[in-house]
Amino acid sequence: MAANIKPLNDYVLATAEEAVSKTASGLYIPDKAQEKPKIAKVVAVGPGRVGDDNERIPVEVKATDRIIYGGYSNTEVKHEGVDYILIKEENIYAVVK
């Protein structure tokens, strides 16, 4: 899917899950009122960051993991018609099992 994008260092490339556009009772939520999703599926992972002793520390998530992320410094990228998010590993809070 993202064969042409390879994250560097401790960045993770992911695709965000769709925002909920309808409530449980059937009411539609306008686009502007929808909360941005904070769950994404990991597509590709960088090699990790370099530690104090110059050894590479690998990223703890892997491709196909579903993650909960936060932060405002994520970078949104559209490539070949697909919307991706580049997330720094420190902005990943959890893996969804």
N, CA, C and O atoms as a printed pandas DataFrame, in Angstrom:
     atom_number atom_name residue_name chain_id  residue_number  x_coord  y_coord  z_coord
0              1         N          MET        A               1    0.830   -1.184    0.000
1              2        CA          MET        A               1    0.000    0.000    0.000
2              3         C          MET        A               1    0.878    1.253    0.000
3              4         O          MET        A               1    0.651    2.146   -0.816
4              5         N          ALA        A               2    1.870    1.347    0.887
5              6        CA          ALA        A               2    2.705    2.536    0.936
6              7         C          ALA        A               2    4.124    2.198    0.530
7              8         O          ALA        A               2    5.079    2.683    1.136
8              9         N          ALA        A               3    4.269    1.381   -0.478
9             10        CA          ALA        A               3    5.592    0.923   -0.890
10            11         C          ALA        A               3    6.480    2.080   -1.311
11            12         O          ALA        A               3    7.703    1.959   -1.255
12            13         N          ASN        A               4    5.902    3.201   -1.732
13            14        CA          ASN        A               4    6.693    4.329   -2.199
14            15         C          ASN        A               4    7.031    5.341   -1.108
15            16         O          ASN        A               4    7.707    6.332   -1.384
16            17         N          ILE        A               5    6.577    5.116    0.121
17            18        CA          ILE        A               5    6.878    6.015    1.232
18            19         C          ILE        A               5    7.546    5.197    2.322
19            20         O          ILE        A               5    6.985    4.214    2.807
20            21         N          LYS        A               6    8.748    5.609    2.704
21            22        CA          LYS        A               6    9.482    4.911    3.759
22            23         C          LYS        A               6    9.799    5.922    4.855
23            24         O          LYS        A               6   10.600    6.831    4.634
24            25         N          PRO        A               7    9.187    5.784    6.035
25            26        CA          PRO        A               7    9.471    6.719    7.119
26            27         C          PRO        A               7   10.926    6.603    7.581
27            28         O          PRO        A               7   11.527    5.531    7.510
28            29         N          LEU        A               8   11.473    7.706    8.050
29            30        CA          LEU        A               8   12.831    7.735    8.579
30            31         C          LEU        A               8   12.799    7.827   10.096
31            32         O          LEU        A               8   11.790    8.217   10.684
32            33         N          ASN        A               9   13.906    7.466   10.719
33            34        CA          ASN        A               9   14.093    7.558   12.165
34            35         C          ASN        A               9   12.946    6.896   12.925
35            36         O          ASN        A               9   12.617    5.740   12.658
36            37         N          ASP        A              10   12.334    7.613   13.868
37            38        CA          ASP        A              10   11.283    7.000   14.682
38            39         C          ASP        A              10    9.885    7.456   14.250
39            40         O          ASP        A              10    8.978    7.583   15.073
40            41         N          TYR        A              11    9.729    7.695   12.957
41            42        CA          TYR        A              11    8.418    8.055   12.428
42            43         C          TYR        A              11    7.655    6.821   11.981
43            44         O          TYR        A              11    8.241    5.820   11.567
44            45         N          VAL        A              12    6.320    6.915   12.074
45            46        CA          VAL        A              12    5.418    5.839   11.681
46            47         C          VAL        A              12    4.461    6.410   10.645
47            48         O          VAL        A              12    3.925    7.503   10.827
48            49         N          LEU        A              13    4.245    5.676    9.563
49            50        CA          LEU        A              13    3.288    6.066    8.529
50            51         C          LEU        A              13    2.007    5.293    8.779
51            52         O          LEU        A              13    2.034    4.069    8.908
52            53         N          ALA        A              14    0.882    5.996    8.850
53            54        CA          ALA        A              14   -0.389    5.339    9.178
54            55         C          ALA        A              14   -1.526    5.961    8.387
55            56         O          ALA        A              14   -1.392    7.048    7.825
56            57         N          THR        A              15   -2.647    5.253    8.352
57            58        CA          THR        A              15   -3.871    5.782    7.757
58            59         C          THR        A              15   -4.907    5.897    8.868
59            60         O          THR        A              15   -5.148    4.939    9.601
60            61         N          ALA        A              16   -5.518    7.072    8.989
61            62        CA          ALA        A              16   -6.502    7.325   10.045
62            63         C          ALA        A              16   -7.799    6.591    9.739
63            64         O          ALA        A              16   -8.195    6.448    8.582
64            65         N          GLU        A              17   -8.452    6.129   10.803
65            66        CA          GLU        A              17   -9.767    5.534   10.630
66            67         C          GLU        A              17  -10.767    6.649   10.360
67            68         O          GLU        A              17  -10.565    7.797   10.757
68            69         N          GLU        A              18  -11.840    6.292    9.681
69            70        CA          GLU        A              18  -12.858    7.277    9.323
70            71         C          GLU        A              18  -13.533    7.845   10.576
71            72         O          GLU        A              18  -13.762    7.127   11.549
72            73         N          ALA        A              19  -13.842    9.132   10.534
73            74        CA          ALA        A              19  -14.568    9.767   11.635
74            75         C          ALA        A              19  -16.011    9.281   11.632
75            76         O          ALA        A              19  -16.580    8.981   10.582
76            77         N          VAL        A              20  -16.583    9.210   12.808
77            78        CA          VAL        A              20  -17.980    8.792   12.934
78            79         C          VAL        A              20  -18.846    9.908   12.384
79            80         O          VAL        A              20  -18.749   11.050   12.835
80            81         N          SER        A              21  -19.704    9.586   11.401
81            82        CA          SER        A              21  -20.534   10.614   10.783
82            83         C          SER        A              21  -22.004   10.484   11.157
83            84         O          SER        A              21  -22.839   11.267   10.706
84            85         N          LYS        A              22  -22.316    9.486   11.988
85            86        CA          LYS        A              22  -23.701    9.259   12.369
86            87         C          LYS        A              22  -23.732    8.799   13.829
87            88         O          LYS        A              22  -22.923    7.964   14.234
88            89         N          THR        A              23  -24.658    9.340   14.613
89            90        CA          THR        A              23  -24.762    8.949   16.017
90            91         C          THR        A              23  -25.453    7.603   16.133
91            92         O          THR        A              23  -26.004    7.095   15.157
92            93         N          ALA        A              24  -25.424    7.027   17.326
93            94        CA          ALA        A              24  -26.076    5.734   17.570
94            95         C          ALA        A              24  -27.581    5.815   17.330
95            96         O          ALA        A              24  -28.208    4.817   16.975
96            97         N          SER        A              25  -28.162    6.999   17.521
97            98        CA          SER        A              25  -29.602    7.157   17.313
98            99         C          SER        A              25  -29.966    7.486   15.869
99           100         O          SER        A              25  -31.143    7.645   15.545
100          101         N          GLY        A              26  -28.949    7.589   14.990
101          102        CA          GLY        A              26  -29.223    7.791   13.574
102          103         C          GLY        A              26  -29.086    9.219   13.074
103          104         O          GLY        A              26  -29.334    9.476   11.896
104          105         N          LEU        A              27  -28.701   10.151   13.928
105          106        CA          LEU        A              27  -28.530   11.535   13.497
106          107         C          LEU        A              27  -27.178   11.694   12.811
107          108         O          LEU        A              27  -26.177   11.136   13.259
108          109         N          TYR        A              28  -27.154   12.456   11.727
109          110        CA          TYR        A              28  -25.910   12.700   11.004
110          111         C          TYR        A              28  -25.172   13.890   11.610
111          112         O          TYR        A              28  -25.784   14.902   11.953
112          113         N          ILE        A              29  -23.863   13.759   11.737
113          114        CA          ILE        A              29  -23.020   14.809   12.306
114          115         C          ILE        A              29  -22.382   15.576   11.155
115          116         O          ILE        A              29  -21.760   14.963   10.288
116          117         N          PRO        A              30  -22.518   16.901   11.121
117          118        CA          PRO        A              30  -21.896   17.678   10.043
118          119         C          PRO        A              30  -20.373   17.522   10.069
119          120         O          PRO        A              30  -19.781   17.309   11.127
120          121         N          ASP        A              31  -19.750   17.631    8.902
121          122        CA          ASP        A              31  -18.298   17.454    8.788
122          123         C          ASP        A              31  -17.524   18.335    9.767
123          124         O          ASP        A              31  -16.568   17.872   10.388
124          125         N          LYS        A              32  -17.924   19.590    9.911
125          126        CA          LYS        A              32  -17.189   20.514   10.776
126          127         C          LYS        A              32  -17.293   20.143   12.251
127          128         O          LYS        A              32  -16.424   20.509   13.042
128          129         N          ALA        A              33  -18.341   19.423   12.627
129          130        CA          ALA        A              33  -18.535   19.053   14.030
130          131         C          ALA        A              33  -17.913   17.696   14.368
131          132         O          ALA        A              33  -17.844   17.320   15.538
132          133         N          GLN        A              34  -17.466   16.970   13.360
133          134        CA          GLN        A              34  -16.878   15.655   13.608
134          135         C          GLN        A              34  -15.510   15.795   14.246
135          136         O          GLN        A              34  -14.694   16.620   13.835
136          137         N          GLU        A              35  -15.275   14.975   15.258
137          138        CA          GLU        A              35  -13.959   14.973   15.890
138          139         C          GLU        A              35  -13.005   14.174   15.030
139          140         O          GLU        A              35  -13.367   13.121   14.506
140          141         N          LYS        A              36  -11.779   14.671   14.881
141          142        CA          LYS        A              36  -10.779   13.943   14.104
142          143         C          LYS        A              36  -10.491   12.617   14.800
143          144         O          LYS        A              36  -10.342   12.578   16.021
144          145         N          PRO        A              37  -10.412   11.543   14.040
145          146        CA          PRO        A              37  -10.126   10.248   14.669
146          147         C          PRO        A              37   -8.710   10.224   15.232
147          148         O          PRO        A              37   -7.802   10.842   14.675
148          149         N          LYS        A              38   -8.534    9.530   16.305
149          150        CA          LYS        A              38   -7.220    9.400   16.926
150          151         C          LYS        A              38   -6.783    7.938   16.939
151          152         O          LYS        A              38   -5.899    7.549   17.703
152          153         N          ILE        A              39   -7.411    7.137   16.085
153          154        CA          ILE        A              39   -7.004    5.746   15.906
154          155         C          ILE        A              39   -6.599    5.578   14.452
155          156         O          ILE        A              39   -7.294    6.036   13.545
156          157         N          ALA        A              40   -5.464    4.915   14.236
157          158        CA          ALA        A              40   -4.963    4.741   12.872
158          159         C          ALA        A              40   -4.348    3.359   12.722
159          160         O          ALA        A              40   -3.988    2.711   13.705
160          161         N          LYS        A              41   -4.235    2.918   11.468
161          162        CA          LYS        A              41   -3.590    1.644   11.155
162          163         C          LYS        A              41   -2.194    1.939   10.622
163          164         O          LYS        A              41   -2.024    2.730    9.694
164          165         N          VAL        A              42   -1.199    1.293   11.222
165          166        CA          VAL        A              42    0.189    1.499   10.821
166          167         C          VAL        A              42    0.437    0.837    9.472
167          168         O          VAL        A              42    0.082   -0.325    9.269
168          169         N          VAL        A              43    1.041    1.570    8.559
169          170        CA          VAL        A              43    1.346    1.079    7.223
170          171         C          VAL        A              43    2.835    0.761    7.087
171          172         O          VAL        A              43    3.209   -0.254    6.498
172          173         N          ALA        A              44    3.680    1.639    7.636
173          174        CA          ALA        A              44    5.131    1.449    7.553
174          175         C          ALA        A              44    5.780    2.088    8.770
175          176         O          ALA        A              44    5.232    3.014    9.369
176          177         N          VAL        A              45    6.959    1.578    9.128
177          178        CA          VAL        A              45    7.660    2.024   10.323
178          179         C          VAL        A              45    9.099    2.359    9.958
179          180         O          VAL        A              45    9.732    1.639    9.186
180          181         N          GLY        A              46    9.615    3.449   10.512
181          182        CA          GLY        A              46   11.015    3.812   10.307
182          183         C          GLY        A              46   11.938    2.892   11.095
183          184         O          GLY        A              46   11.466    2.087   11.898
184          185         N          PRO        A              47   13.252    2.997   10.878
185          186        CA          PRO        A              47   14.205    2.101   11.535
186          187         C          PRO        A              47   14.408    2.379   13.019
187          188         O          PRO        A              47   14.997    1.549   13.711
188          189         N          GLY        A              48   13.946    3.509   13.529
189          190        CA          GLY        A              48   14.106    3.843   14.941
190          191         C          GLY        A              48   15.048    5.013   15.127
191          192         O          GLY        A              48   15.615    5.543   14.172
192          193         N          ARG        A              49   15.199    5.400   16.379
193          194        CA          ARG        A              49   16.064    6.546   16.687
194          195         C          ARG        A              49   17.416    6.055   17.186
195          196         O          ARG        A              49   17.563    4.899   17.582
196          197         N          VAL        A              50   18.380    6.930   17.160
197          198        CA          VAL        A              50   19.724    6.601   17.637
198          199         C          VAL        A              50   19.822    7.023   19.098
199          200         O          VAL        A              50   19.556    8.175   19.439
200          201         N          GLY        A              51   20.204    6.082   19.956
201          202        CA          GLY        A              51   20.322    6.344   21.384
202          203         C          GLY        A              51   21.617    7.050   21.736
203          204         O          GLY        A              51   22.424    7.375   20.865
204          205         N          ASP        A              52   21.802    7.281   23.034
205          206        CA          ASP        A              52   22.996    7.985   23.523
206          207         C          ASP        A              52   24.287    7.246   23.202
207          208         O          ASP        A              52   25.330    7.874   23.016
208          209         N          ASP        A              53   24.229    5.924   23.135
209          210        CA          ASP        A              53   25.427    5.132   22.858
210          211         C          ASP        A              53   25.579    4.823   21.366
211          212         O          ASP        A              53   26.298    3.899   20.987
212          213         N          ASN        A              54   24.892    5.608   20.522
213          214        CA          ASN        A              54   24.912    5.460   19.059
214          215         C          ASN        A              54   24.345    4.135   18.555
215          216         O          ASN        A              54   24.594    3.757   17.410
216          217         N          GLU        A              55   23.589    3.426   19.389
217          218        CA          GLU        A              55   22.899    2.211   18.943
218          219         C          GLU        A              55   21.487    2.591   18.547
219          220         O          GLU        A              55   20.871    3.465   19.159
220          221         N          ARG        A              56   20.978    1.928   17.518
221          222        CA          ARG        A              56   19.628    2.210   17.040
222          223         C          ARG        A              56   18.608    1.566   17.963
223          224         O          ARG        A              56   18.709    0.381   18.282
224          225         N          ILE        A              57   17.616    2.357   18.397
225          226        CA          ILE        A              57   16.519    1.862   19.228
226          227         C          ILE        A              57   15.323    1.704   18.308
227          228         O          ILE        A              57   14.808    2.705   17.809
228          229         N          PRO        A              58   14.860    0.477   18.064
229          230        CA          PRO        A              58   13.780    0.259   17.097
230          231         C          PRO        A              58   12.429    0.799   17.580
231          232         O          PRO        A              58   12.189    0.935   18.780
232          233         N          VAL        A              59   11.572    1.097   16.634
233          234        CA          VAL        A              59   10.212    1.545   16.929
234          235         C          VAL        A              59    9.436    0.351   17.480
235          236         O          VAL        A              59    9.594   -0.771   16.998
236          237         N          GLU        A              60    8.600    0.592   18.490
237          238        CA          GLU        A              60    7.918   -0.501   19.166
238          239         C          GLU        A              60    6.671   -1.014   18.457
239          240         O          GLU        A              60    6.168   -2.080   18.810
240          241         N          VAL        A              61    6.160   -0.290   17.473
241          242        CA          VAL        A              61    4.981   -0.765   16.746
242          243         C          VAL        A              61    5.421   -1.366   15.418
243          244         O          VAL        A              61    6.544   -1.145   14.963
244          245         N          LYS        A              62    4.520   -2.130   14.802
245          246        CA          LYS        A              62    4.838   -2.743   13.511
246          247         C          LYS        A              62    3.692   -2.487   12.540
247          248         O          LYS        A              62    2.598   -2.093   12.944
248          249         N          ALA        A              63    3.952   -2.711   11.269
249          250        CA          ALA        A              63    2.917   -2.541   10.245
250          251         C          ALA        A              63    1.741   -3.436   10.589
251          252         O          ALA        A              63    1.924   -4.542   11.097
252          253         N          THR        A              64    0.556   -2.970   10.319
253          254        CA          THR        A              64   -0.758   -3.588   10.571
254          255         C          THR        A              64   -1.268   -3.365   11.989
255          256         O          THR        A              64   -2.427   -3.680   12.260
256          257         N          ASP        A              65   -0.447   -2.829   12.921
257          258        CA          ASP        A              65   -0.962   -2.498   14.253
258          259         C          ASP        A              65   -1.958   -1.355   14.143
259          260         O          ASP        A              65   -1.838   -0.494   13.272
260          261         N          ARG        A              66   -2.958   -1.355   15.049
261          262        CA          ARG        A              66   -3.853   -0.209   15.186
262          263         C          ARG        A              66   -3.377    0.554   16.406
263          264         O          ARG        A              66   -3.152   -0.032   17.465
264          265         N          ILE        A              67   -3.224    1.857   16.259
265          266        CA          ILE        A              67   -2.654    2.670   17.323
266          267         C          ILE        A              67   -3.578    3.805   17.734
267          268         O          ILE        A              67   -4.418    4.254   16.953
268          269         N          ILE        A              68   -3.413    4.260   18.962
269          270        CA          ILE        A              68   -4.054    5.477   19.443
270          271         C          ILE        A              68   -2.940    6.516   19.503
271          272         O          ILE        A              68   -1.893    6.278   20.105
272          273         N          TYR        A              69   -3.169    7.668   18.878
273          274        CA          TYR        A              69   -2.120    8.673   18.803
274          275         C          TYR        A              69   -2.676   10.043   19.173
275          276         O          TYR        A              69   -3.889   10.248   19.214
276          277         N          GLY        A              70   -1.787   10.954   19.434
277          278        CA          GLY        A              70   -2.171   12.321   19.761
278          279         C          GLY        A              70   -1.131   13.276   19.237
279          280         O          GLY        A              70   -0.244   12.904   18.470
280          281         N          GLY        A              71   -1.256   14.509   19.664
281          282        CA          GLY        A              71   -0.274   15.514   19.260
282          283         C          GLY        A              71   -0.748   16.307   18.063
283          284         O          GLY        A              71   -1.566   15.856   17.262
284          285         N          TYR        A              72   -0.204   17.500   17.975
285          286        CA          TYR        A              72   -0.578   18.393   16.875
286          287         C          TYR        A              72    0.525   18.512   15.839
287          288         O          TYR        A              72    0.360   19.199   14.832
288          289         N          SER        A              73    1.645   17.851   16.077
289          290        CA          SER        A              73    2.768   17.987   15.156
290          291         C          SER        A              73    2.810   16.876   14.110
291          292         O          SER        A              73    3.800   16.744   13.390
292          293         N          ASN        A              74    1.750   16.080   14.018
293          294        CA          ASN        A              74    1.694   15.037   12.993
294          295         C          ASN        A              74    1.576   15.684   11.617
295          296         O          ASN        A              74    0.986   16.754   11.472
296          297         N          THR        A              75    2.139   15.029   10.620
297          298        CA          THR        A              75    2.122   15.567    9.266
298          299         C          THR        A              75    1.176   14.743    8.404
299          300         O          THR        A              75    1.310   13.523    8.311
300          301         N          GLU        A              76    0.220   15.419    7.775
301          302        CA          GLU        A              76   -0.715   14.743    6.878
302          303         C          GLU        A              76   -0.175   14.807    5.457
303          304         O          GLU        A              76    0.257   15.861    4.992
304          305         N          VAL        A              77   -0.206   13.666    4.772
305          306        CA          VAL        A              77    0.347   13.559    3.423
306          307         C          VAL        A              77   -0.668   12.826    2.549
307          308         O          VAL        A              77   -1.247   11.822    2.964
308          309         N          LYS        A              78   -0.877   13.336    1.341
309          310        CA          LYS        A              78   -1.706   12.631    0.368
310          311         C          LYS        A              78   -0.782   12.134   -0.724
311          312         O          LYS        A              78   -0.095   12.927   -1.367
312          313         N          HIS        A              79   -0.757   10.810   -0.942
313          314        CA          HIS        A              79    0.130   10.208   -1.931
314          315         C          HIS        A              79   -0.650    9.167   -2.716
315          316         O          HIS        A              79   -1.234    8.249   -2.141
316          317         N          GLU        A              80   -0.654    9.318   -4.027
317          318        CA          GLU        A              80   -1.365    8.404   -4.927
318          319         C          GLU        A              80   -2.822    8.201   -4.500
319          320         O          GLU        A              80   -3.348    7.088   -4.535
320          321         N          GLY        A              81   -3.460    9.309   -4.095
321          322        CA          GLY        A              81   -4.878    9.282   -3.758
322          323         C          GLY        A              81   -5.208    8.758   -2.372
323          324         O          GLY        A              81   -6.385    8.639   -2.033
324          325         N          VAL        A              82   -4.214    8.444   -1.564
325          326        CA          VAL        A              82   -4.444    7.927   -0.211
326          327         C          VAL        A              82   -3.937    8.949    0.802
327          328         O          VAL        A              82   -2.850    9.503    0.640
328          329         N          ASP        A              83   -4.733    9.197    1.852
329          330        CA          ASP        A              83   -4.334   10.118    2.917
330          331         C          ASP        A              83   -3.560    9.361    3.990
331          332         O          ASP        A              83   -4.052    8.373    4.536
332          333         N          TYR        A              84   -2.354    9.822    4.290
333          334        CA          TYR        A              84   -1.501    9.220    5.309
334          335         C          TYR        A              84   -1.197   10.239    6.391
335          336         O          TYR        A              84   -1.364   11.444    6.200
336          337         N          ILE        A              85   -0.748    9.734    7.531
337          338        CA          ILE        A              85   -0.285   10.577    8.621
338          339         C          ILE        A              85    1.107   10.092    9.009
339          340         O          ILE        A              85    1.320    8.896    9.204
340          341         N          LEU        A              86    2.047   11.016    9.119
341          342        CA          LEU        A              86    3.367   10.695    9.662
342          343         C          LEU        A              86    3.346   11.076   11.137
343          344         O          LEU        A              86    3.155   12.241   11.485
344          345         N          ILE        A              87    3.543   10.083   11.997
345          346        CA          ILE        A              87    3.442   10.271   13.444
346          347         C          ILE        A              87    4.790    9.940   14.082
347          348         O          ILE        A              87    5.360    8.885   13.805
348          349         N          LYS        A              88    5.296   10.814   14.915
349          350        CA          LYS        A              88    6.522   10.542   15.660
350          351         C          LYS        A              88    6.173    9.511   16.747
351          352         O          LYS        A              88    5.101    9.580   17.347
352          353         N          GLU        A              89    7.069    8.573   16.992
353          354        CA          GLU        A              89    6.776    7.490   17.937
354          355         C          GLU        A              89    6.354    8.010   19.313
355          356         O          GLU        A              89    5.512    7.397   19.968
356          357         N          GLU        A              90    6.917    9.113   19.751
357          358        CA          GLU        A              90    6.567    9.647   21.075
358          359         C          GLU        A              90    5.123   10.110   21.157
359          360         O          GLU        A              90    4.606   10.299   22.258
360          361         N          ASN        A              91    4.451   10.300   20.011
361          362        CA          ASN        A              91    3.044   10.691   19.988
362          363         C          ASN        A              91    2.096    9.505   19.902
363          364         O          ASN        A              91    0.885    9.692   19.794
364          365         N          ILE        A              92    2.626    8.288   19.948
365          366        CA          ILE        A              92    1.785    7.084   19.964
366          367         C          ILE        A              92    1.593    6.677   21.404
367          368         O          ILE        A              92    2.559    6.446   22.131
368          369         N          TYR        A              93    0.324    6.591   21.821
369          370        CA          TYR        A              93    0.009    6.319   23.216
370          371         C          TYR        A              93   -0.223    4.842   23.498
371          372         O          TYR        A              93    0.093    4.365   24.588
372          373         N          ALA        A              94   -0.780    4.104   22.518
373          374        CA          ALA        A              94   -1.135    2.717   22.787
374          375         C          ALA        A              94   -1.345    1.954   21.485
375          376         O          ALA        A              94   -1.565    2.538   20.423
376          377         N          VAL        A              95   -1.272    0.629   21.600
377          378        CA          VAL        A              95   -1.616   -0.262   20.499
378          379         C          VAL        A              95   -2.962   -0.887   20.854
379          380         O          VAL        A              95   -3.149   -1.372   21.970
380          381         N          VAL        A              96   -3.895   -0.877   19.909
381          382        CA          VAL        A              96   -5.214   -1.454   20.124
382          383         C          VAL        A              96   -5.162   -2.922   19.743
383          384         O          VAL        A              96   -4.792   -3.263   18.619
384          385         N          LYS        A              97   -5.525   -3.783   20.660
385          386        CA          LYS        A              97   -5.499   -5.239   20.403
386          387         C          LYS        A              97   -6.799   -5.705   19.807
387          388         O          LYS        A              97   -6.959   -6.893   19.526
